[in-house]
């Protein structure tokens, strides 16, 4: 009887062992998934460890220099061969620890282990690089509006947002980590000065002029980049920003840029921008036709033409930092790159999608003049239903897009709303007979004829890597009437490689008519603001090298 409670107490102690999640150590700004090109932990950078029983509850932050190798009974060891180096924890909690990687570690593979109250965790592998930049985002998740300050004066530097945009030619301060190592100790107040690593900044596809790229005097491991925007930078609410340090490209965040004197940003011709920036109850419905050829996994390559409806009814918060990865498009001529763990195409789970708690009850919906009830199934953040289509000219049993003309919300109910639907003309793209091979180090030049010359054309490149269980999606917008678009090497830099072998990896390249000109707005008792968008895409599978 005495032994039993001792064994029980021993089990409780064992349960408190710190547990580090596999692939759970990431750049604190970008959170780039382990295995992607920009995912290594840079010398002198702030990194984040996710796990269980890692530290105290509630969390605690360091408030003074010098940093110590142990904080609130938490320490972190980094082992490379026979050499072990101690990192500097700066925030500790039960599920997350942030720390500064010393500049003295060597690039390459390492083993990381955490100790809490002298109990050691499991060891996990990490990759260390001389530089691997990440830009901090307001979301704390590496996506959407970046933590960027508009430099107006030394005492007036508001955070950039949709209601505090900057303008072309202005100076901004971009906050990040991972530019590269420094020569002074990492545990003391940083010395101002540019890092030795070559650093460039691209805003809206245009190079910015760098005035400073080095540590912030406030905080170990935190980098400041002071840059002047070019005069020809595009205007918009989600203008993409990337930082290239030593040839490694950061995550993509965004900033708002407007004409001088404007007090808010805008995207003329894009009905979705006001939709995202407005809070309240909303309904978004997209009816999409995708004409796809798969010439990577099958021979002869099958062709599928499928029409699907995606529906979301939800309540969006009211914030000048609102961002939706499926609705926040970059300005014409630019691309936003999304990085995520898992296959986000299957689950519609790109970072920044509204959580399930924001969803409203899904109303009944019909198609084909009310004759085709829609059996909507959950698909991540959306509900979806197949309307019809063909596979190798074999017609499905349902009516495809364009065969009939009305989509109805809440048919027969108090909020019945009938919306006429017409098929959108797809772009004309001569898809090559051979497999499209996309080298990440070279520009990808695409030529096409727009389906609607008065509306922008969308280009989406999506790749899932089974080896790293991560996905990258580039969403690009070609200007109205454009017949070509070039995806730059910086946009392609962080895509995972995909293979001809059927290992579960795949890449898709699609070009589409976005349907902005023909979008239909609605409102009813279910939602204060709704929109129905019809788009049409042509695509082909590809291989990324």
Long-range contacts (C-beta under 8 A, 24 or more apart in sequence): 15-53, 16-53, 16-119, 17-53, 17-119, 17-120, 17-121, 18-51, 18-52, 18-53, 18-54, 18-114, 18-115, 18-116, 18-119, 18-120, 18-121, 19-51, 19-52, 19-53, 19-54, 19-121, 19-122, 20-49, 20-50, 20-51, 20-54, 20-112, 20-113, 20-114, 20-121, 20-122, 20-123, 20-124, 21-50, 21-51, 21-124, 22-124, 23-124, 23-468, 23-469, 24-49, 24-50, 24-51, 24-124, 25-49, 25-50, 25-112, 25-124, 25-126, 26-50, 27-132, 27-134, 27-142, 27-177, 27-178, 27-251, 28-98, 28-134, 28-177, 29-134, 29-135, 29-136, 29-137, 29-142, 29-175, 29-176, 29-177, 29-178, 29-250, 29-251, 30-133, 30-134, 30-135, 30-142, 30-178, 30-250, 30-251, 30-339, 31-134, 31-141, 31-142, 31-251, 31-351, 32-132, 32-134, 32-142, 32-251, 32-339, 32-494, 33-339, 33-340, 33-341, 33-468, 33-469, 33-470, 34-127, 34-468, 34-470, 35-465, 35-467, 35-468, 35-470, 35-496, 36-339, 36-465, 36-468, 36-470, 36-472, 36-494, 36-496, 37-248, 37-249, 37-440, 37-493, 37-494, 37-495, 37-496, 38-132, 38-133, 38-134, 38-248, 38-249, 38-250, 38-251, 38-493, 38-494, 39-127, 39-132, 40-107, 40-126, 40-127, 40-128, 40-129, 40-132, 40-248, 41-101, 41-126, 41-127, 41-128, 41-129, 41-132, 41-178, 42-101, 42-128, 42-129, 42-130, 42-131, 42-132, 42-133, 42-177, 42-178, 42-179, 42-180, 42-181, 42-245, 43-101, 43-102, 43-103, 43-104, 43-105, 43-107, 43-128, 43-129, 43-130, 43-131, 43-180, 43-181, 44-100, 44-101, 44-102, 44-103, 44-180, 44-181, 44-182, 44-186, 44-221, 45-100, 45-101, 45-132, 45-134, 45-177, 45-178, 45-179, 45-221, 46-90, 46-98, 46-99, 46-100, 46-101, 46-177, 46-220, 46-221, 46-222, 47-87, 47-98, 47-99, 47-100, 47-101, 48-96, 48-97, 48-98, 49-76, 49-96, 49-97, 49-98, 49-99, 49-112, 49-114, 50-95, 50-96, 51-95, 51-96, 51-97, 51-114, 51-121, 52-94, 52-95, 53-94, 53-116, 54-92, 54-93, 54-94, 54-95, 54-96, 54-97, 54-114, 54-116, 54-121, 55-92, 55-93, 55-94, 55-97, 55-116, 56-92, 56-93, 56-94, 57-93, 57-94, 58-93, 59-91, 59-92, 59-93, 59-94, 59-96, 60-91, 60-92, 60-93, 61-90, 61-91, 62-89, 62-90, 62-91, 65-187, 65-188, 65-189, 65-220, 66-185, 66-187, 66-188, 67-100, 67-186, 67-187, 67-188, 67-220, 68-187, 73-116, 73-117, 73-118, 74-114, 74-115, 74-116, 75-114, 75-115, 76-112, 76-113, 76-114, 76-115, 77-112, 77-113, 77-114, 77-115, 78-102, 78-105, 78-110, 78-111, 78-112, 78-126, 78-128, 79-110, 79-111, 79-112, 79-113, 79-123, 80-105, 80-106, 80-108, 80-109, 80-110, 80-111, 80-128, 88-186, 88-187, 88-220, 90-220, 90-221, 100-186, 100-187, 100-220, 100-221, 101-128, 101-186, 101-221, 102-186, 103-181, 103-182, 103-183, 103-186, 104-181, 129-248, 130-180, 130-181, 130-197, 130-246, 131-178, 131-179, 131-180, 131-197, 131-245, 131-246, 131-248, 132-178, 132-245, 132-248, 133-176, 133-177, 133-178, 133-179, 133-199, 133-223, 133-243, 133-244, 133-245, 133-248, 133-249, 133-250, 134-176, 134-177, 134-178, 134-250, 134-251, 135-174, 135-175, 135-176, 135-241, 135-242, 135-243, 135-250, 135-251, 135-253, 136-175, 136-176, 136-177, 136-253, 137-251, 137-253, 138-321, 139-321, 139-323, 139-351, 139-352, 141-351, 141-352, 142-251, 142-253, 142-339, 142-351, 143-251, 143-252, 143-253, 143-323, 143-325, 143-338, 143-350, 143-351, 143-352, 144-238, 144-253, 144-254, 144-321, 144-323, 144-328, 144-352, 145-238, 145-253, 145-254, 145-255, 145-256, 145-321, 145-323, 146-174, 146-175, 146-241, 146-253, 146-254, 146-255, 147-174, 147-175, 148-172, 148-173, 148-174, 148-175, 148-241, 148-253, 148-255, 149-173, 149-175, 151-226, 160-255, 160-256, 161-256, 161-320, 161-321, 162-237, 162-256, 162-264, 162-265, 162-277, 162-320, 162-321, 162-322, 163-263, 163-264, 163-320, 164-256, 164-320, 165-237, 165-255, 165-256, 165-257, 165-258, 165-262, 165-264, 165-265, 166-229, 166-255, 166-256, 166-257, 166-258, 167-229, 167-257, 167-258, 167-259, 167-260, 167-261, 167-262, 168-229, 168-230, 168-231, 168-232, 168-233, 168-235, 168-257, 168-260, 169-228, 169-229, 169-230, 169-231, 170-228, 170-229, 171-211, 171-226, 171-227, 171-228, 171-229, 172-226, 172-227, 172-228, 172-229, 172-255, 173-224, 173-225, 173-226, 174-201, 174-224, 174-225, 174-226, 174-227, 174-241, 174-243, 175-216, 175-222, 175-223, 175-224, 175-225, 176-222, 176-223, 176-225, 176-243, 176-250, 177-221, 177-222, 177-223, 178-223, 178-245, 178-250, 179-213, 179-214, 179-223, 179-225, 179-243, 179-245, 180-245, 180-246, 182-214, 182-215, 186-220, 186-221, 187-220, 188-220, 189-217, 189-220, 190-214, 190-215, 190-216, 190-217, 190-218, 190-219, 190-220, 190-222, 191-215, 191-217, 192-217, 195-223, 195-245, 197-245, 197-246, 198-245, 198-246, 199-225, 199-243, 199-244, 199-245, 200-243, 200-244, 201-225, 201-227, 201-241, 201-242, 201-243, 201-244, 202-240, 202-241, 202-242, 202-244, 202-490, 203-227, 203-229, 203-230, 203-233, 203-239, 203-240, 203-241, 203-255, 203-257, 204-233, 204-234, 204-236, 204-239, 204-240, 204-257, 204-330, 204-331, 204-333, 204-334, 205-234, 205-240, 205-333, 205-334, 205-335, 205-488, 206-230, 206-232, 206-233, 206-234, 208-233, 213-245, 229-257, 233-257, 234-331, 234-332, 234-333, 234-334, 235-259, 235-265, 235-266, 235-331, 236-265, 236-266, 236-267, 236-330, 236-331, 237-265, 237-266, 237-267, 237-273, 237-277, 237-328, 238-323, 238-328, 238-329, 238-330, 238-331, 238-336, 239-330, 239-331, 239-334, 240-330, 240-334, 240-335, 240-336, 240-337, 242-337, 242-490, 244-490, 248-493, 249-490, 249-493, 249-494, 251-337, 251-339, 251-494, 252-335, 252-336, 252-337, 252-338, 254-323, 254-328, 254-330, 254-336, 267-329, 267-331, 269-455, 269-456, 269-480, 269-516, 269-517, 270-329, 270-456, 270-516, 271-516, 271-519, 271-521, 271-531, 272-327, 272-328, 272-329, 272-516, 272-519, 272-531, 272-533, 273-328, 273-329, 275-327, 275-529, 275-531, 276-316, 276-322, 276-323, 276-324, 276-327, 276-328, 277-320, 277-322, 278-316, 278-318, 278-529, 279-315, 279-316, 279-317, 279-318, 279-319, 279-322, 280-315, 280-316, 280-318, 280-528, 280-529, 281-313, 281-314, 281-315, 281-360, 281-526, 281-527, 281-528, 281-529, 282-312, 282-313, 282-314, 282-315, 282-316, 282-527, 282-528, 282-529, 282-530, 283-311, 283-312, 283-313, 283-314, 283-409, 283-522, 283-526, 283-527, 283-529, 283-530, 283-531, 284-311, 284-312, 284-327, 284-530, 284-531, 284-533, 285-309, 285-310, 285-311, 285-312, 285-407, 285-530, 285-531, 285-532, 285-533, 286-310, 286-532, 286-533, 286-534, 286-535, 287-387, 287-401, 287-407, 287-421, 287-532, 287-533, 287-534, 287-535, 288-512, 288-534, 288-535, 288-536, 288-537, 289-389, 289-400, 289-401, 289-423, 289-424, 289-426, 289-535, 289-536, 289-537, 290-510, 290-537, 290-538, 290-539, 291-426, 291-536, 291-537, 291-538, 291-539, 292-508, 292-510, 292-537, 292-538, 292-539, 292-540, 292-541, 293-431, 293-539, 293-540, 293-541, 294-540, 294-541, 295-433, 295-434, 295-435, 295-540, 295-541, 296-435, 296-500, 296-506, 296-507, 296-541, 296-542, 296-543, 297-502, 297-506, 297-541, 302-391, 302-392, 303-391, 303-392, 304-389, 304-390, 304-391, 304-392, 305-389, 305-390, 305-391, 305-400, 306-386, 306-388, 306-389, 306-391, 307-386, 307-387, 307-388, 307-389, 307-400, 307-401, 308-384, 308-385, 308-386, 308-387, 309-365, 309-367, 309-374, 309-376, 309-384, 309-385, 309-387, 309-407, 310-379, 310-382, 310-383, 310-384, 311-362, 311-365, 311-374, 311-376, 311-382, 311-383, 311-384, 311-385, 312-354, 312-359, 312-381, 312-382, 312-383, 313-359, 313-360, 313-361, 313-362, 313-363, 313-526, 313-527, 314-354, 314-358, 314-359, 314-360, 315-358, 315-360, 316-354, 316-358, 317-358, 323-352, 324-352, 324-353, 324-354, 325-350, 325-351, 325-352, 325-353, 326-350, 326-353, 326-381, 329-458, 329-475, 329-477, 329-514, 330-475, 330-476, 330-477, 331-477, 332-456, 332-477, 332-478, 332-479, 332-480, 332-482, 333-477, 333-478, 333-479, 334-476, 334-477, 335-459, 335-474, 335-475, 335-476, 335-477, 335-487, 335-488, 335-491, 336-474, 336-475, 337-472, 337-473, 337-474, 337-491, 337-494, 338-472, 338-473, 338-474, 338-475, 339-470, 339-471, 339-472, 339-494, 340-470, 340-471, 340-472, 340-473, 341-469, 341-470, 341-471, 342-469, 342-470, 342-471, 343-464, 343-469, 343-471, 344-380, 344-464, 344-471, 344-473, 345-462, 345-464, 345-471, 345-473, 345-508, 346-380, 347-379, 347-380, 348-379, 348-380, 348-381, 348-382, 349-380, 349-381, 350-473, 353-380, 353-381, 354-381, 356-381, 360-526, 360-527, 363-409, 363-410, 363-413, 363-415, 363-526, 364-409, 364-410, 364-411, 364-413, 365-407, 365-408, 365-409, 365-410, 365-411, 366-407, 366-408, 366-411, 367-399, 367-404, 367-406, 367-407, 367-408, 367-421, 368-399, 368-403, 368-404, 368-406, 369-404, 369-405, 369-406, 370-406, 370-408, 370-411, 371-399, 371-404, 372-398, 372-399, 372-404, 401-534, 407-532, 409-522, 409-524, 409-526, 410-524, 410-526, 414-525, 415-524, 415-525, 415-526, 417-522, 417-524, 417-530, 419-520, 419-522, 419-532, 420-520, 421-532, 421-534, 422-518, 422-534, 423-534, 423-536, 424-451, 424-452, 424-513, 424-515, 424-518, 424-534, 424-535, 424-536, 425-451, 425-452, 425-513, 425-536, 426-451, 426-512, 426-513, 426-536, 426-537, 426-538, 427-451, 427-457, 427-511, 427-512, 427-513, 427-536, 427-538, 428-538, 429-511, 429-538, 431-538, 431-540, 432-540, 435-500, 435-541, 435-542, 435-543, 436-509, 436-540, 436-541, 436-542, 436-543, 437-542, 437-543, 437-545, 438-492, 438-495, 438-507, 438-509, 438-542, 438-543, 438-544, 438-545, 439-492, 439-545, 440-489, 440-492, 440-493, 440-495, 440-497, 440-544, 440-545, 441-489, 441-492, 442-489, 443-486, 443-487, 443-488, 443-489, 444-486, 444-487, 444-492, 445-484, 445-485, 445-486, 446-484, 446-485, 446-486, 446-487, 446-511, 447-483, 447-484, 448-483, 448-484, 448-485, 448-511, 449-483, 450-478, 450-480, 450-481, 450-482, 450-483, 450-513, 451-513, 451-536, 452-480, 452-513, 452-515, 452-517, 452-518, 453-480, 453-481, 454-480, 454-481, 454-517, 455-480, 455-513, 455-514, 455-515, 455-516, 455-517, 456-480, 456-482, 456-514, 456-516, 457-482, 457-485, 457-511, 457-512, 457-513, 457-514, 458-511, 458-512, 458-513, 458-514, 458-535, 458-537, 459-485, 459-487, 459-509, 459-510, 459-511, 459-512, 460-508, 460-509, 460-510, 460-512, 460-537, 461-487, 461-492, 461-495, 461-507, 461-508, 461-509, 461-542, 462-507, 462-508, 463-495, 463-496, 463-498, 463-505, 463-506, 463-507, 463-508, 463-544, 464-496, 464-498, 464-504, 464-505, 464-506, 464-507, 465-496, 465-497, 465-498, 465-505, 466-503, 466-504, 466-505, 467-496, 467-503, 467-505, 468-496, 470-496, 471-496, 472-496, 477-514, 492-544, 495-544, 496-544, 497-544, 497-545, 498-542, 498-543, 498-544, 499-543, 500-543, 506-541, 507-541, 507-542, 507-543, 507-544, 508-539, 508-540, 508-541, 508-542, 509-539, 509-540, 509-541, 509-542, 510-537, 510-538, 510-539, 511-537, 511-538, 511-539, 512-536, 512-537, 512-538, 513-537
